[in-house]
Amino acid sequence: MATQGISFAQFSKIAPYIVRSRKPIMGHGPHGIGKSELVYQLADKLVDILGEDFKEKYGKNYVFPVIERRASQMADTGDVIGVPEPKDSDYGRITTFAPMGWFAQACNEPCILFFDEVDRANNDVRQSLMELTDSRKIAGHTLHPDTIIISMVNGGTHDENNTYQVSELDPAEHDRWWHVNLEPTVEDWIDWGKDIINPMIIDFIRHNPNHLEHKSEVEPHKVYPSRRSWAHFNKCVALASENMLEHNDNKKISMDLYFIGEGFIGQEASIAFRDFVEKYERQVSVEDILNGRRGDIVSDFGINDSNAMVDKIAESKEFKGELTEEHLKNVALFITNISPELAMKAWESLTRANGEAIAKMWSVNVSDGKSFGNYIAEIVGNPQENVTPSLSK
């Protein structure tokens, strides 16, 4: 696998071009990063991707079913091509193949045919899948013209800790697919989880991105965090008799959180999360920044805390809503008190989130007669008296 890695956000931009050509997609990446979830996210967008002709034929509310088959668990060719079925014909008694139920569905309606772990399947199964990806038909049965074939496999060019027992695809198999090496960012996971993962966990990952997943060497039988295991941890805590992350007495529940977390995300991440929960009352909210509160805590921010706060502001409903002059001044003061590199990131991110607010912030006085606009202009090496951001960005 020799392609450059891309984030999930980049995949979402590129995949529509491949989908419209009906070419099969093979994604490569380490376990636990959310490859399967990415397929389901793509399914939600397929009606729009396939365009007006598809909507006219099937309706704009058509829901693409995802037929998921684990190729590594298919025993032989029969699991792909179906079972022999004797029939009478003009040529006498013949044998055809009755398709498996999942394959019949893929032939009769638009869907995503999702094969997981193709590189762990036996050779007979892989040869059958090669025929299917090449001609879109097998054993006399043809896929629906709008059915999309996707496979996700473990490992990848940048997976330095790859210990999976997989077989290399031979050249004939390899060139049947469009290949993509998936390297999701921390932002990908936060964007995915912002509506389904507890905000306290999201905040923890923002402040401690190194605890999202383990990327170095592993020890046998030791638990390490992954994107998937954080989701499992979140679900377990949410289903507890009393939601631990919303309990008022954080110190009483922190040890329970630690023991639950240790089994999902490992000892190091669980200790860090326990400490984070115990001190959560010291966490700064977007409302605190807008209203100029908790300056004593903000002044002690390190680079990770400041970076997490910038992301939190940019994603918040509060910053995208109605802002007073005082709100704008407090945000400007926050930005001018972080590192110049992060200040540039904040300016760019917040301009995308609410360009009108940033334009108004431009003339806000931040120190000794210096405006916010002057401060940003100096960082970019272009100190001018009247520099204003473009609202078209």
C-alpha positions as a Python dict, from the first residue, in 0.01 Angstrom:
ca = {
    (1, 'M'): (0, 0, 0),
    (2, 'A'): (198, 300, -122),
    (3, 'T'): (-41, 592, -125),
    (4, 'Q'): (-23, 905, 88),
    (5, 'G'): (-253, 901, 387),
    (6, 'I'): (-561, 1126, 398),
    (7, 'S'): (-799, 1230, 673),
    (8, 'F'): (-1162, 1129, 692),
    (9, 'A'): (-1259, 1483, 596),
    (10, 'Q'): (-1045, 1459, 282),
    (11, 'F'): (-1191, 1116, 202),
    (12, 'S'): (-1542, 1262, 220),
    (13, 'K'): (-1445, 1519, -44),
    (14, 'I'): (-1274, 1274, -280),
    (15, 'A'): (-1497, 965, -249),
    (16, 'P'): (-1793, 1112, -446),
    (17, 'Y'): (-1582, 1116, -764),
    (18, 'I'): (-1502, 745, -723),
    (19, 'V'): (-1861, 659, -631),
    (20, 'R'): (-2001, 825, -942),
    (21, 'S'): (-1771, 611, -1157),
    (22, 'R'): (-1897, 298, -974),
    (23, 'K'): (-1539, 187, -914),
    (24, 'P'): (-1481, -29, -603),
    (25, 'I'): (-1310, 142, -308),
    (26, 'M'): (-1056, -20, -74),
    (27, 'G'): (-963, 173, 239),
    (28, 'H'): (-649, 83, 437),
    (29, 'G'): (-586, 177, 799),
    (30, 'P'): (-515, 46, 1151),
    (31, 'H'): (-788, -119, 1356),
    (32, 'G'): (-1013, 92, 1576),
    (33, 'I'): (-993, 419, 1378),
    (34, 'G'): (-1355, 412, 1256),
    (35, 'K'): (-1320, 276, 903),
    (36, 'S'): (-1653, 92, 917),
    (37, 'E'): (-1829, 400, 1054),
    (38, 'L'): (-1692, 595, 760),
    (39, 'V'): (-1877, 361, 521),
    (40, 'Y'): (-2207, 428, 699),
    (41, 'Q'): (-2143, 802, 690),
    (42, 'L'): (-2087, 776, 315),
    (43, 'A'): (-2415, 584, 278),
    (44, 'D'): (-2600, 878, 435),
    (45, 'K'): (-2466, 1107, 161),
    (46, 'L'): (-2501, 880, -143),
    (47, 'V'): (-2837, 1010, -264),
    (48, 'D'): (-2694, 1361, -295),
    (49, 'I'): (-2370, 1229, -445),
    (50, 'L'): (-2550, 1034, -719),
    (51, 'G'): (-2747, 1342, -819),
    (52, 'E'): (-3081, 1443, -959),
    (53, 'D'): (-3129, 1146, -1191),
    (54, 'F'): (-3106, 910, -896),
    (55, 'K'): (-3344, 1124, -687),
    (56, 'E'): (-3600, 1130, -968),
    (57, 'K'): (-3588, 752, -995),
    (58, 'Y'): (-3578, 654, -627),
    (59, 'G'): (-3680, 969, -441),
    (60, 'K'): (-3467, 1211, -241),
    (61, 'N'): (-3542, 1024, 83),
    (62, 'Y'): (-3406, 689, -38),
    (63, 'V'): (-3197, 525, 235),
    (64, 'F'): (-2896, 333, 107),
    (65, 'P'): (-2876, -3, 286),
    (66, 'V'): (-2527, -116, 384),
    (67, 'I'): (-2479, -491, 336),
    (68, 'E'): (-2179, -575, 552),
    (69, 'R'): (-1997, -905, 498),
    (70, 'R'): (-1675, -1003, 674),
    (71, 'A'): (-1469, -1163, 399),
    (72, 'S'): (-1237, -1327, 652),
    (73, 'Q'): (-1531, -1534, 780),
    (74, 'M'): (-1642, -1658, 437),
    (75, 'A'): (-1552, -2027, 418),
    (76, 'D'): (-1531, -2079, 43),
    (77, 'T'): (-1646, -1965, -301),
    (78, 'G'): (-2001, -2075, -225),
    (79, 'D'): (-2034, -1796, 29),
    (80, 'V'): (-1997, -1552, -262),
    (81, 'I'): (-2145, -1717, -571),
    (82, 'G'): (-2428, -1902, -394),
    (83, 'V'): (-2539, -2266, -386),
    (84, 'P'): (-2594, -2504, -680),
    (85, 'E'): (-2956, -2521, -799),
    (86, 'P'): (-3061, -2783, -1060),
    (87, 'K'): (-3305, -2654, -1323),
    (88, 'D'): (-3476, -2771, -1639),
    (89, 'S'): (-3382, -2585, -1956),
    (90, 'D'): (-3400, -2609, -2334),
    (91, 'Y'): (-3072, -2796, -2310),
    (92, 'G'): (-3195, -3043, -2054),
    (93, 'R'): (-3121, -3055, -1685),
    (94, 'I'): (-2862, -2792, -1587),
    (95, 'T'): (-2712, -2652, -1270),
    (96, 'T'): (-2723, -2282, -1190),
    (97, 'F'): (-2633, -2098, -872),
    (98, 'A'): (-2897, -1953, -642),
    (99, 'P'): (-2749, -1631, -497),
    (100, 'M'): (-2714, -1573, -126),
    (101, 'G'): (-2980, -1343, 13),
    (102, 'W'): (-2742, -1050, 62),
    (103, 'F'): (-2614, -1079, -294),
    (104, 'A'): (-2965, -1098, -438),
    (105, 'Q'): (-3045, -774, -256),
    (106, 'A'): (-2734, -606, -404),
    (107, 'C'): (-2847, -715, -750),
    (108, 'N'): (-3202, -588, -715),
    (109, 'E'): (-3169, -253, -536),
    (110, 'P'): (-2908, 21, -490),
    (111, 'C'): (-2695, -44, -183),
    (112, 'I'): (-2342, -41, -49),
    (113, 'L'): (-2184, -386, -62),
    (114, 'F'): (-1929, -359, 217),
    (115, 'F'): (-1664, -632, 239),
    (116, 'D'): (-1453, -608, 553),
    (117, 'E'): (-1108, -769, 591),
    (118, 'V'): (-1067, -882, 230),
    (119, 'D'): (-694, -923, 291),
    (120, 'R'): (-768, -1185, 558),
    (121, 'A'): (-996, -1393, 337),
    (122, 'N'): (-882, -1724, 189),
    (123, 'N'): (-766, -1739, -172),
    (124, 'D'): (-1088, -1894, -314),
    (125, 'V'): (-1304, -1617, -166),
    (126, 'R'): (-1066, -1348, -288),
    (127, 'Q'): (-1071, -1487, -643),
    (128, 'S'): (-1451, -1474, -640),
    (129, 'L'): (-1447, -1117, -513),
    (130, 'M'): (-1195, -1027, -784),
    (131, 'E'): (-1442, -1137, -1050),
    (132, 'L'): (-1719, -941, -880),
    (133, 'T'): (-1515, -619, -857),
    (134, 'D'): (-1395, -655, -1216),
    (135, 'S'): (-1720, -727, -1400),
    (136, 'R'): (-1981, -645, -1132),
    (137, 'K'): (-2134, -987, -1185),
    (138, 'I'): (-2079, -1345, -1080),
    (139, 'A'): (-2244, -1682, -1151),
    (140, 'G'): (-2488, -1519, -1392),
    (141, 'H'): (-2609, -1252, -1149),
    (142, 'T'): (-2530, -882, -1206),
    (143, 'L'): (-2512, -612, -943),
    (144, 'H'): (-2761, -328, -958),
    (145, 'P'): (-2603, -43, -1160),
    (146, 'D'): (-2617, 188, -855),
    (147, 'T'): (-2474, -61, -605),
    (148, 'I'): (-2136, 52, -469),
    (149, 'I'): (-1862, -191, -360),
    (150, 'I'): (-1640, -88, -67),
    (151, 'S'): (-1379, -280, 129),
    (152, 'M'): (-1187, -183, 442),
    (153, 'V'): (-867, -362, 540),
    (154, 'N'): (-634, -331, 839),
    (155, 'G'): (-281, -202, 814),
    (156, 'G'): (-140, 61, 581),
    (157, 'T'): (177, 240, 483),
    (158, 'H'): (189, 448, 801),
    (159, 'D'): (83, 172, 1039),
    (160, 'E'): (424, 112, 1199),
    (161, 'N'): (275, -126, 1452),
    (162, 'N'): (103, -354, 1201),
    (163, 'T'): (85, -704, 1349),
    (164, 'Y'): (-214, -830, 1152),
    (165, 'Q'): (-203, -1169, 982),
    (166, 'V'): (-295, -1062, 632),
    (167, 'S'): (-215, -1172, 279),
    (168, 'E'): (-82, -928, 24),
    (169, 'L'): (-312, -869, -271),
    (170, 'D'): (-155, -988, -594),
    (171, 'P'): (-129, -735, -881),
    (172, 'A'): (-439, -871, -1054),
    (173, 'E'): (-645, -819, -738),
    (174, 'H'): (-482, -491, -646),
    (175, 'D'): (-564, -299, -963),
    (176, 'R'): (-936, -378, -942),
    (177, 'W'): (-975, -124, -660),
    (178, 'W'): (-928, 244, -593),
    (179, 'H'): (-698, 242, -291),
    (180, 'V'): (-685, 500, -13),
    (181, 'N'): (-471, 502, 300),
    (182, 'L'): (-684, 645, 581),
    (183, 'E'): (-515, 850, 852),
    (184, 'P'): (-791, 1020, 1050),
    (185, 'T'): (-705, 1328, 1252),
    (186, 'V'): (-810, 1407, 1606),
    (187, 'E'): (-1045, 1666, 1453),
    (188, 'D'): (-1212, 1388, 1248),
    (189, 'W'): (-1299, 1200, 1566),
    (190, 'I'): (-1418, 1510, 1750),
    (191, 'D'): (-1637, 1608, 1454),
    (192, 'W'): (-1783, 1256, 1445),
    (193, 'G'): (-1840, 1242, 1819),
    (194, 'K'): (-1961, 1594, 1898),
    (195, 'D'): (-2328, 1489, 1896),
    (196, 'I'): (-2293, 1137, 2039),
    (197, 'I'): (-1996, 1141, 2278),
    (198, 'N'): (-2023, 1300, 2622),
    (199, 'P'): (-1892, 1661, 2608),
    (200, 'M'): (-1656, 1591, 2898),
    (201, 'I'): (-1484, 1316, 2696),
    (202, 'I'): (-1469, 1546, 2392),
    (203, 'D'): (-1310, 1816, 2609),
    (204, 'F'): (-1059, 1567, 2747),
    (205, 'I'): (-949, 1461, 2398),
    (206, 'R'): (-924, 1825, 2289),
    (207, 'H'): (-687, 1891, 2578),
    (208, 'N'): (-509, 1553, 2556),
    (209, 'P'): (-506, 1447, 2189),
    (210, 'N'): (-222, 1200, 2252),
    (211, 'H'): (-464, 986, 2455),
    (212, 'L'): (-709, 934, 2169),
    (213, 'E'): (-517, 635, 2034),
    (214, 'H'): (-195, 444, 2090),
    (215, 'K'): (47, 454, 1796),
    (216, 'S'): (376, 315, 1928),
    (217, 'E'): (477, -42, 2006),
    (218, 'V'): (231, -257, 2200),
    (219, 'E'): (283, -507, 2479),
    (220, 'P'): (87, -836, 2466),
    (221, 'H'): (-238, -838, 2663),
    (222, 'K'): (-210, -470, 2757),
    (223, 'V'): (-509, -241, 2696),
    (224, 'Y'): (-452, 71, 2489),
    (225, 'P'): (-688, 353, 2386),
    (226, 'S'): (-836, 371, 2038),
    (227, 'R'): (-1111, 572, 1874),
    (228, 'R'): (-1335, 269, 1899),
    (229, 'S'): (-1256, 199, 2267),
    (230, 'W'): (-1337, 560, 2364),
    (231, 'A'): (-1680, 512, 2205),
    (232, 'H'): (-1728, 188, 2402),
    (233, 'F'): (-1622, 363, 2723),
    (234, 'N'): (-1864, 648, 2655),
    (235, 'K'): (-2154, 407, 2598),
    (236, 'C'): (-2082, 211, 2914),
    (237, 'V'): (-2068, 521, 3132),
    (238, 'A'): (-2384, 663, 2972),
    (239, 'L'): (-2573, 341, 3049),
    (240, 'A'): (-2464, 332, 3414),
    (241, 'S'): (-2747, 351, 3667),
    (242, 'E'): (-2639, 707, 3740),
    (243, 'N'): (-2454, 886, 3463),
    (244, 'M'): (-2111, 921, 3616),
    (245, 'L'): (-2006, 1210, 3399),
    (246, 'E'): (-2298, 1421, 3519),
    (247, 'H'): (-2263, 1342, 3890),
    (248, 'N'): (-2210, 1645, 4111),
    (249, 'D'): (-1945, 1489, 4335),
    (250, 'N'): (-1665, 1430, 4085),
    (251, 'K'): (-1417, 1301, 4341),
    (252, 'K'): (-1649, 1024, 4464),
    (253, 'I'): (-1705, 891, 4115),
    (254, 'S'): (-1353, 931, 3982),
    (255, 'M'): (-1229, 589, 4100),
    (256, 'D'): (-1530, 416, 3945),
    (257, 'L'): (-1450, 595, 3621),
    (258, 'Y'): (-1090, 486, 3650),
    (259, 'F'): (-1171, 115, 3685),
    (260, 'I'): (-1422, 122, 3400),
    (261, 'G'): (-1186, 323, 3182),
    (262, 'E'): (-887, 99, 3253),
    (263, 'G'): (-1067, -191, 3084),
    (264, 'F'): (-1146, 10, 2771),
    (265, 'I'): (-875, 274, 2724),
    (266, 'G'): (-587, 141, 2937),
    (267, 'Q'): (-418, 253, 3255),
    (268, 'E'): (-240, 567, 3135),
    (269, 'A'): (-539, 720, 2957),
    (270, 'S'): (-772, 623, 3241),
    (271, 'I'): (-553, 792, 3504),
    (272, 'A'): (-535, 1107, 3292),
    (273, 'F'): (-911, 1108, 3241),
    (274, 'R'): (-978, 1051, 3612),
    (275, 'D'): (-758, 1350, 3698),
    (276, 'F'): (-933, 1556, 3432),
    (277, 'V'): (-1275, 1476, 3579),
    (278, 'E'): (-1163, 1562, 3931),
    (279, 'K'): (-1048, 1904, 3811),
    (280, 'Y'): (-1331, 1956, 3564),
    (281, 'E'): (-1472, 2244, 3764),
    (282, 'R'): (-1158, 2434, 3657),
    (283, 'Q'): (-1233, 2381, 3288),
    (284, 'V'): (-1309, 2700, 3099),
    (285, 'S'): (-1624, 2723, 2887),
    (286, 'V'): (-1690, 2933, 2578),
    (287, 'E'): (-1923, 3145, 2790),
    (288, 'D'): (-1633, 3212, 3026),
    (289, 'I'): (-1419, 3345, 2739),
    (290, 'L'): (-1703, 3556, 2596),
    (291, 'N'): (-1771, 3713, 2935),
    (292, 'G'): (-1409, 3757, 3042),
    (293, 'R'): (-1436, 3517, 3334),
    (294, 'R'): (-1178, 3280, 3485),
    (295, 'G'): (-882, 3484, 3369),
    (296, 'D'): (-664, 3329, 3642),
    (297, 'I'): (-709, 2987, 3486),
    (298, 'V'): (-678, 3107, 3127),
    (299, 'S'): (-351, 3283, 3204),
    (300, 'D'): (-202, 2945, 3306),
    (301, 'F'): (-304, 2771, 2984),
    (302, 'G'): (-38, 2568, 2806),
    (303, 'I'): (-35, 2517, 2431),
    (304, 'N'): (-271, 2215, 2442),
    (305, 'D'): (-526, 2399, 2658),
    (306, 'S'): (-512, 2707, 2435),
    (307, 'N'): (-545, 2501, 2118),
    (308, 'A'): (-842, 2312, 2262),
    (309, 'M'): (-1007, 2639, 2363),
    (310, 'V'): (-970, 2781, 2011),
    (311, 'D'): (-1139, 2470, 1866),
    (312, 'K'): (-1412, 2487, 2128),
    (313, 'I'): (-1491, 2851, 2047),
    (314, 'A'): (-1493, 2793, 1670),
    (315, 'E'): (-1734, 2498, 1701),
    (316, 'S'): (-1965, 2659, 1957),
    (317, 'K'): (-2317, 2781, 1896),
    (318, 'E'): (-2241, 3077, 2122),
    (319, 'F'): (-1973, 3222, 1894),
    (320, 'K'): (-2192, 3171, 1587),
    (321, 'G'): (-2482, 3352, 1756),
    (322, 'E'): (-2542, 3713, 1858),
    (323, 'L'): (-2229, 3870, 2008),
    (324, 'T'): (-2199, 4199, 2195),
    (325, 'E'): (-1906, 4439, 2172),
    (326, 'E'): (-1792, 4313, 2511),
    (327, 'H'): (-1797, 3954, 2384),
    (328, 'L'): (-1584, 4051, 2085),
    (329, 'K'): (-1335, 4235, 2303),
    (330, 'N'): (-1296, 3939, 2537),
    (331, 'V'): (-1236, 3697, 2249),
    (332, 'A'): (-981, 3940, 2101),
    (333, 'L'): (-801, 3963, 2436),
    (334, 'F'): (-792, 3585, 2464),
    (335, 'I'): (-640, 3551, 2115),
    (336, 'T'): (-373, 3816, 2178),
    (337, 'N'): (-260, 3636, 2493),
    (338, 'I'): (-184, 3302, 2329),
    (339, 'S'): (115, 3218, 2111),
    (340, 'P'): (136, 3394, 1771),
    (341, 'E'): (106, 3061, 1590),
    (342, 'L'): (-215, 2974, 1774),
    (343, 'A'): (-340, 3331, 1732),
    (344, 'M'): (-315, 3285, 1355),
    (345, 'K'): (-501, 2956, 1378),
    (346, 'A'): (-768, 3123, 1593),
    (347, 'W'): (-809, 3408, 1346),
    (348, 'E'): (-849, 3168, 1053),
    (349, 'S'): (-1081, 2925, 1237),
    (350, 'L'): (-1303, 3194, 1384),
    (351, 'T'): (-1323, 3377, 1050),
    (352, 'R'): (-1462, 3058, 895),
    (353, 'A'): (-1703, 3016, 1188),
    (354, 'N'): (-1829, 3376, 1199),
    (355, 'G'): (-1656, 3611, 957),
    (356, 'E'): (-1890, 3899, 1039),
    (357, 'A'): (-1790, 3885, 1407),
    (358, 'I'): (-1419, 3880, 1322),
    (359, 'A'): (-1462, 4181, 1093),
    (360, 'K'): (-1622, 4374, 1380),
    (361, 'M'): (-1345, 4255, 1615),
    (362, 'W'): (-1081, 4403, 1384),
    (363, 'S'): (-1101, 4751, 1537),
    (364, 'V'): (-1126, 4636, 1900),
    (365, 'N'): (-856, 4792, 2118),
    (366, 'V'): (-645, 4519, 2281),
    (367, 'S'): (-355, 4715, 2437),
    (368, 'D'): (-210, 5068, 2439),
    (369, 'G'): (-414, 5186, 2145),
    (370, 'K'): (-329, 4879, 1935),
    (371, 'S'): (-625, 4720, 1761),
    (372, 'F'): (-682, 4350, 1713),
    (373, 'G'): (-632, 4407, 1340),
    (374, 'N'): (-290, 4565, 1403),
    (375, 'Y'): (-191, 4266, 1616),
    (376, 'I'): (-283, 4011, 1348),
    (377, 'A'): (-119, 4220, 1076),
    (378, 'E'): (205, 4228, 1272),
    (379, 'I'): (202, 3849, 1307),
    (380, 'V'): (170, 3801, 932),
    (381, 'G'): (448, 4056, 875),
    (382, 'N'): (228, 4324, 723),
    (383, 'P'): (168, 4592, 991),
    (384, 'Q'): (-92, 4831, 850),
    (385, 'E'): (-334, 5069, 1009),
    (386, 'N'): (-640, 4951, 820),
    (387, 'V'): (-629, 4580, 746),
    (388, 'T'): (-965, 4405, 742),
    (389, 'P'): (-1054, 4039, 688),
    (390, 'S'): (-1251, 3926, 385),
    (391, 'L'): (-1604, 3819, 473),
    (392, 'S'): (-1608, 3594, 168),
    (393, 'K'): (-1377, 3344, 337),
}
